[in-house]
Every structure is written in C-alpha cells, then in structure tokens.
C-alpha cells in the first residue's frame, strides 16, 4: 500500500487528579493529536504513523503513562493518498437506510457522537 496513512481514533480515560501535565505529555508523542476533551478525565485523540513511530506503539505508550486508566482504540482506517477506493463504493443501493435494513450491505451513517 504505497502512500497510505494509518489513522487511529483513541479514547483516553484519565484517573481523577492525574495531573494537568498529562494531557500535554500525551500530545507531545509523535503522531498524536488531541481532538476533544470531556471534563478533566476523558480525551479523544487521533494517532497516526510517523516516519519514526507506529501508531500502535504510541497508543501503548499512552496506555502505560501513570495517570492513564485506559487508552482504547475506537476507530481505525487506512487512508490511501493515491486516490484509492472510498470505503462504501461497493454498496449498490442508492438509499442507505433501506438498503442496510437486513440486506447485509455495509452502510455509511456518518460520524457518531460519543457521550
């Protein structure tokens, strides 16, 4: 897969009173970008491969940090920069809602809000 990018969405749960610098230490890792925070204990981040590190290694590093309760992979995709196929190009239906109702076809529903 030439010219592709590995993209991981990660939910990070912090221990109460984990320290204000923990978020900064997570963001300092190569390929890690904070996308959202919910209060002081929940973060949403994206982690991508870089020339010097793999995303999976950075997720493991986050998980091992003191004050991190869990770092869970919640989304994974490989983005082909060379114009690869869209994820749902093989869906023959024009109406995703009707098509996905028990037919076994994959349905794109768009982004999901996490609460």
C-alpha positions in Angstrom: 0.0 0.0 0.0 2.1 2.9 -1.2 1.3 6.4 0.0 -1.2 5.3 2.7 -1.7 6.7 6.1 -2.7 4.6 9.2 -5.3 6.6 11.3 -6.4 5.5 14.7 -9.1 7.2 16.9 -8.4 6.6 20.6 -10.5 7.2 23.7 -8.3 8.0 26.7 -9.6 7.9 30.2 -7.6 9.6 33.0 -7.6 8.9 36.7 -9.1 11.6 38.9 -6.4 14.1 39.8 -4.0 12.7 37.2 -2.2 16.0 36.8 -2.6 18.9 34.5 0.6 18.0 32.6 -0.7 14.5 31.5 -2.6 15.9 28.5 0.4 17.8 27.4 2.6 14.7 27.7 0.1 12.7 25.6 0.1 15.4 22.9 3.9 15.5 22.8 4.0 12.0 21.5 4.8 11.7 17.8 1.7 11.4 15.6 -0.8 12.2 18.5 -3.3 15.0 18.2 -6.0 15.8 20.7 -9.4 16.2 19.1 -11.7 16.7 22.1 -11.9 16.6 25.9 -14.9 15.9 28.1 -14.2 17.3 31.5 -10.8 16.5 33.0 -10.9 12.8 32.6 -11.9 11.9 29.0 -10.0 12.7 25.9 -10.5 11.8 22.2 -7.3 11.7 20.1 -6.1 10.7 16.7 -2.9 8.8 16.4 -1.1 8.3 13.0 2.0 6.5 11.9 5.0 8.8 11.5 8.4 8.1 9.9 9.8 7.4 13.3 6.9 5.7 15.1 4.0 3.4 14.6 0.5 4.5 15.8 0.1 1.2 17.8 3.3 1.9 19.7 2.1 5.4 20.6 -1.3 4.0 21.8 0.6 1.5 24.0 2.8 4.4 25.3 -0.3 6.4 26.3 -1.8 3.4 28.0 1.4 2.9 30.1 1.5 6.5 31.3 1.0 7.0 35.0 -2.5 8.5 35.5 -4.0 6.9 32.3 -6.7 4.4 33.2 -7.2 3.2 29.7 -6.4 4.1 26.1 -8.9 2.3 23.8 -8.9 2.1 20.0 -12.3 3.2 18.9 -11.7 3.8 15.2 -9.2 2.6 12.6 -8.8 3.4 8.9 -6.1 3.3 6.3 -6.4 6.4 4.1 -4.9 5.8 0.6 -3.4 9.1 -0.6 -3.1 7.8 -4.1 -6.9 8.0 -4.8 -7.9 4.6 -3.5 -11.5 3.4 -3.3 -13.9 5.1 -1.0 -15.0 2.8 1.9 -18.5 2.3 0.7 -18.1 2.2 -3.1 -19.2 -1.4 -3.2 -22.7 -0.6 -1.9 -25.1 -1.0 -4.9 -28.0 0.7 -3.1 -28.9 4.4 -3.5 -30.9 4.5 -0.3 -28.6 3.5 2.6 -31.3 3.4 5.2 -33.5 1.0 3.2 -30.5 -1.0 1.9 -29.0 -1.6 5.3 -32.2 -3.0 6.7 -31.3 -6.7 6.9 -29.6 -7.0 3.5 -26.1 -7.4 4.7 -24.7 -4.4 2.8 -22.4 -2.0 4.6 -24.0 1.3 5.4 -22.2 4.6 6.0 -24.1 6.5 8.7 -21.6 9.3 9.2 -19.8 10.4 12.3 -21.0 9.2 15.7 -21.2 11.4 18.8 -19.5 9.8 21.8 -21.1 10.5 25.2 
